[in-house]
Structure formats: C-alpha cells, structure tokens
Amino acid sequence: MPRPRKCRKVCYFPQTLEFVPVGEEQEREVVILSVDEYETIRLIDKEGFSQEQCGESMKIARTTVQQIYTSARKKLARVLVDGLTLRIEGGDYALCDGQEESCGFGRDQCFKQKFSQIFQKPKGEFMMRVAVTYENGEIFQHFGHTEQFKVYDVEDGKIISSEVVDTNGSGHGALAGVLQALDVDVLICGGIGGGAQSALAAAGIKLYGGVSGQADQAVEAFAAGKLDYDPNVHCGHHGEHHHGEGHQCGEHGCGGEHHCH
C-alpha cells in the first residue's frame, strides 16, 4: 500500500489566482498550477531560497521540492510560450499558522508576508487603527473562530476608512499576530478567552470585549467615546452558553486550514 503523500506547508495563500493573456477573446487551454507548486516558485525564484531551504520551509524533502519545482517551471513555460491561461488552485498543502519557530520567515515575518499584500494602507501619525471580529456586518462573537476582521482607521473621532480582511485560516493562536501585523491598536469583539487576551496585551493591542451588534455602529460609538463593553469579558459561544471554569477559547482545535488528502 503506497505511503500517503506528505502535506506541504505554504506560508500564505496566493492573492491572484488567475492570469489571462491580454486581448484574448477565444477560450484557450487553462494550465493549473497547484498551490504547493506556486510556493516553490515563490520561495526559490522570488525569495532566492535554495532547494534545501525551500524544503525546510515547506516541511518536505529536497528531492520532493525538485520534483514540484520542475513541474511548476514546465507549466509556466507553456503559459508564456503558448499564450495560455494560468490558474492557481488545488494541491496537497496546509497554510502556515505562523506559530512554528521553524517557519521559513520566522513568525513575525510570516505574518508580514501574509497580510502586507492584503492590507497595504499606511497608518497616519495621529490615526488609530481599530479591528472588529466580523461576520455579515455584525460583530462575530467567538474570537478564536473568526474568519474576518473589519479594520477601521479612526482620526479626530471619525472613521476615515475601513476594509474587510480575511484571516486566511489562521487559528486562534495566530490571530493576535495577524492583528499585530495589520498594525492594529484596538480590538472590538464578543467573547474571548484568557489566553488570547494575554496575547493581545503582549502585542500592545487594547481590548474592548463583550460587544455585540453592528460592527460599524460599534466603531462609531468607540470613536465618540461611547462604546459599551465588558472589561471582564470571557469566552462565550455566540451568547448561547459559557464554558466551565478554566476553559478558554484558545483551547479549541481551530488551527490553520488544511487541504491535504
């Protein structure tokens, strides 16, 4: 019986998933580049990693890197020479949650690489950046499971801009790092466990927990100094019940997204 194929670690999900020749009206063959093939191209050709370093980052052998990389280069050559459409999808991979010391970039750099392309707005000198756990316009009530943050820039008591940012499968242990990479000053959320609160405090992010309702309204109230929040917030499941003593949101197994077979 053949051994199961080892999952390849990918630092962050590609932000552009399809490339189409300019002015191409007729349908052309689509070449599929897997996410793990994309990662070898990114690490070796863009970041200048050796195949050994690429293997260490992706948690696979150098010979496996060589096979994946060779396949990826052949596909790119076909796309460029024959003028074909390139689409990035599929593969055997797991997104890095930024928690491993052996991450190819280190934890902090991994988050910067992952989120700098998503959220590139510089923060002004007198501006405060506020993040809200977000789902369909509402404040999502379980910090450790949040899939999106809505990030607001606030200045002189007014919201200057806002943008929704996906967490890209980052687990509870990585979310404080995500917020730090986004240069967030304040987090508004519903329930949140003690471990996550400690991580936010260590990152210098002020917490306003136990808040529910519309995200935009909550940030407007915060900007006006009128936000109603719970300074003693604890872990909760969407307000339905509370955990027993000693339980924290951070104890749920909600790590990075896996796509392994």
VOKOL-963273 format. One record per residue (C-alpha): x, y, z. Coordinates in nm, 2 decimals. Example, Ala and Ser with C-alpha at 12.3 -4.5 7.8 and 13.67 -1.06 7.14 Angstrom:
> xx/yy/zz
> 1.23/-0.45/0.78;
> 1.37/-0.11/0.71;
***
This chain:
> xx/yy/zz
> 0.00/0.00/0.00;
> 0.16/0.34/-0.10;
> 0.25/0.59/0.17;
> 0.01/0.89/0.19;
> 0.16/1.20/0.04;
> 0.30/1.44/0.29;
> 0.12/1.77/0.33;
> 0.33/2.07/0.20;
> 0.34/2.38/0.42;
> 0.25/2.70/0.24;
> 0.33/3.03/0.41;
> 0.02/3.22/0.28;
> -0.25/3.17/0.01;
> -0.18/3.34/-0.33;
> -0.37/3.67/-0.37;
> -0.40/3.65/-0.75;
> -0.54/3.32/-0.87;
> -0.58/3.36/-1.25;
> -0.37/3.51/-1.53;
> -0.53/3.56/-1.87;
> -0.35/3.68/-2.19;
> -0.44/4.04/-2.27;
> -0.68/4.08/-2.56;
> -0.76/3.71/-2.58;
> -1.12/3.66/-2.69;
> -1.13/3.29/-2.77;
> -1.12/3.03/-2.50;
> -0.77/2.88/-2.45;
> -0.65/2.59/-2.26;
> -0.62/2.66/-1.88;
> -0.30/2.54/-1.72;
> -0.35/2.46/-1.35;
> -0.06/2.54/-1.11;
> -0.12/2.39/-0.77;
> -0.07/2.60/-0.46;
> 0.23/2.39/-0.35;
> 0.39/2.44/-0.70;
> 0.32/2.81/-0.67;
> 0.50/2.81/-0.33;
> 0.82/2.66/-0.47;
> 0.82/2.93/-0.74;
> 0.77/3.20/-0.48;
> 1.04/3.07/-0.25;
> 1.31/2.98/-0.50;
> 1.26/3.23/-0.78;
> 1.13/3.53/-0.59;
> 1.27/3.50/-0.24;
> 1.60/3.34/-0.35;
> 1.58/3.02/-0.14;
> 1.79/2.72/-0.22;
> 1.60/2.40/-0.28;
> 1.72/2.28/0.07;
> 1.58/2.60/0.23;
> 1.26/2.56/0.03;
> 1.22/2.21/0.16;
> 1.28/2.32/0.52;
> 1.01/2.59/0.48;
> 0.76/2.35/0.32;
> 0.84/2.06/0.55;
> 0.93/1.83/0.27;
> 1.25/1.66/0.13;
> 1.47/1.84/-0.12;
> 1.41/1.58/-0.38;
> 1.03/1.64/-0.34;
> 1.10/2.02/-0.38;
> 1.29/1.94/-0.70;
> 1.00/1.74/-0.85;
> 0.74/2.01/-0.76;
> 0.96/2.29/-0.88;
> 1.04/2.12/-1.21;
> 0.67/2.06/-1.28;
> 0.59/2.42/-1.19;
> 0.85/2.56/-1.43;
> 0.73/2.35/-1.72;
> 0.38/2.48/-1.66;
> 0.49/2.84/-1.65;
> 0.69/2.78/-1.97;
> 0.38/2.65/-2.15;
> 0.18/2.95/-2.04;
> 0.44/3.20/-2.16;
> 0.53/3.04/-2.49;
> 0.18/2.93/-2.59;
> -0.01/3.22/-2.45;
> -0.23/3.01/-2.22;
> -0.44/3.10/-1.92;
> -0.28/3.02/-1.58;
> -0.50/2.93/-1.28;
> -0.37/2.86/-0.93;
> -0.57/2.60/-0.73;
> -0.56/2.27/-0.56;
> -0.27/2.06/-0.44;
> -0.17/1.89/-0.11;
> -0.09/2.17/0.13;
> -0.16/2.33/0.47;
> -0.14/2.70/0.53;
> 0.11/2.81/0.79;
> -0.04/2.94/1.11;
> 0.27/3.14/1.19;
> 0.32/2.97/1.52;
> 0.62/2.74/1.43;
> 0.97/2.86/1.52;
> 1.09/2.68/1.21;
> 0.87/2.89/0.98;
> 1.08/2.99/0.68;
> 1.05/3.36/0.76;
> 1.00/3.33/1.14;
> 0.67/3.40/1.29;
> 0.67/3.79/1.26;
> 0.80/3.79/0.90;
> 0.55/3.52/0.81;
> 0.26/3.74/0.92;
> 0.41/4.04/0.74;
> 0.44/3.84/0.42;
> 0.09/3.70/0.46;
> -0.10/4.02/0.53;
> 0.11/4.31/0.38;
> -0.03/4.23/0.04;
> -0.38/4.22/0.16;
> -0.38/4.54/0.37;
> -0.13/4.80/0.25;
> -0.27/5.12/0.39;
> -0.01/5.31/0.60;
> -0.13/5.44/0.93;
> -0.12/5.81/0.99;
> 0.07/5.97/1.28;
> -0.25/6.07/1.46;
> -0.46/5.78/1.34;
> -0.59/5.49/1.55;
> -0.65/5.15/1.38;
> -0.94/4.95/1.51;
> -1.02/4.59/1.42;
> -1.35/4.42/1.48;
> -1.43/4.04/1.46;
> -1.66/4.04/1.17;
> -1.93/3.84/1.00;
> -2.20/3.97/0.77;
> -2.19/4.32/0.91;
> -2.21/4.20/1.27;
> -1.95/4.16/1.55;
> -1.86/3.79/1.54;
> -1.90/3.66/1.89;
> -1.62/3.40/1.92;
> -1.27/3.55/1.87;
> -1.09/3.22/1.83;
> -1.30/3.12/1.53;
> -1.32/3.45/1.35;
> -1.26/3.43/0.97;
> -1.26/3.80/0.91;
> -1.17/4.13/1.07;
> -1.31/4.46/0.96;
> -1.03/4.71/1.01;
> -1.11/5.08/1.05;
> -0.88/5.39/1.06;
> -1.01/5.65/1.30;
> -0.89/6.01/1.33;
> -1.04/6.30/1.52;
> -1.34/6.09/1.63;
> -1.43/5.99/1.28;
> -1.39/5.68/1.07;
> -1.16/5.77/0.78;
> -1.16/5.43/0.60;
> -1.24/5.06/0.65;
> -1.17/4.73/0.49;
> -1.26/4.37/0.55;
> -0.95/4.14/0.59;
> -0.97/3.76/0.58;
> -0.77/3.57/0.84;
> -0.67/3.31/0.57;
> -0.73/3.02/0.80;
> -0.52/3.15/1.09;
> -0.60/2.96/1.41;
> -0.67/3.11/1.75;
> -0.31/3.10/1.85;
> -0.21/3.32/1.55;
> -0.49/3.58/1.54;
> -0.31/3.82/1.78;
> -0.01/3.81/1.54;
> -0.24/3.88/1.25;
> -0.37/4.19/1.43;
> -0.02/4.30/1.51;
> 0.09/4.26/1.15;
> -0.20/4.48/1.05;
> -0.07/4.75/1.29;
> -0.40/4.74/1.49;
> -0.42/4.94/1.81;
> -0.77/4.83/1.93;
> -0.97/4.52/1.90;
> -1.35/4.51/1.95;
> -1.50/4.17/1.98;
> -1.76/3.95/2.16;
> -1.63/3.65/2.36;
> -1.26/3.60/2.40;
> -1.06/3.36/2.62;
> -0.79/3.45/2.87;
> -0.50/3.32/2.66;
> -0.60/3.54/2.37;
> -0.64/3.83/2.60;
> -0.28/3.78/2.72;
> -0.15/3.76/2.36;
> -0.33/4.08/2.27;
> -0.19/4.26/2.58;
> 0.16/4.14/2.49;
> 0.12/4.28/2.14;
> 0.01/4.62/2.28;
> -0.34/4.59/2.15;
> -0.62/4.73/2.37;
> -0.92/4.50/2.41;
> -1.29/4.61/2.41;
> -1.48/4.28/2.46;
> -1.83/4.16/2.52;
> -1.97/4.39/2.24;
> -2.24/4.28/2.01;
> -2.45/4.43/1.72;
> -2.34/4.61/1.41;
> -1.97/4.65/1.36;
> -1.99/4.99/1.20;
> -2.20/5.12/1.48;
> -1.97/4.99/1.75;
> -1.67/5.16/1.59;
> -1.87/5.49/1.56;
> -1.95/5.46/1.93;
> -1.59/5.39/2.01;
> -1.47/5.69/1.81;
> -1.72/5.90/2.00;
> -1.61/5.76/2.34;
> -1.95/5.60/2.40;
> -1.88/5.23/2.34;
> -2.05/5.00/2.59;
> -1.82/4.70/2.66;
> -1.74/4.44/2.92;
> -1.40/4.49/3.09;
> -1.43/4.14/3.24;
> -1.52/3.96/2.92;
> -1.47/3.59/2.90;
> -1.50/3.31/2.64;
> -1.85/3.25/2.51;
> -2.02/3.07/2.22;
> -2.23/3.33/2.04;
> -2.40/3.41/2.37;
> -2.57/3.07/2.40;
> -2.37/2.94/2.69;
> -2.05/2.98/2.88;
> -1.77/2.73/2.94;
> -1.68/2.58/3.27;
> -1.41/2.72/3.49;
> -1.07/2.73/3.34;
> -1.17/2.69/2.98;
> -1.05/2.93/2.72;
> -1.14/2.99/2.36;
> -0.78/2.92/2.27;
> -0.83/2.56/2.37;
> -1.04/2.48/2.06;
> -0.87/2.29/1.78;
> -0.92/2.56/1.51;
> -0.58/2.59/1.36;
> -0.48/2.67/1.00;
> -0.68/2.55/0.70;
> -0.58/2.21/0.57;
> -0.62/2.09/0.21;
> -0.44/1.75/0.24;
> -0.58/1.43/0.11;
***
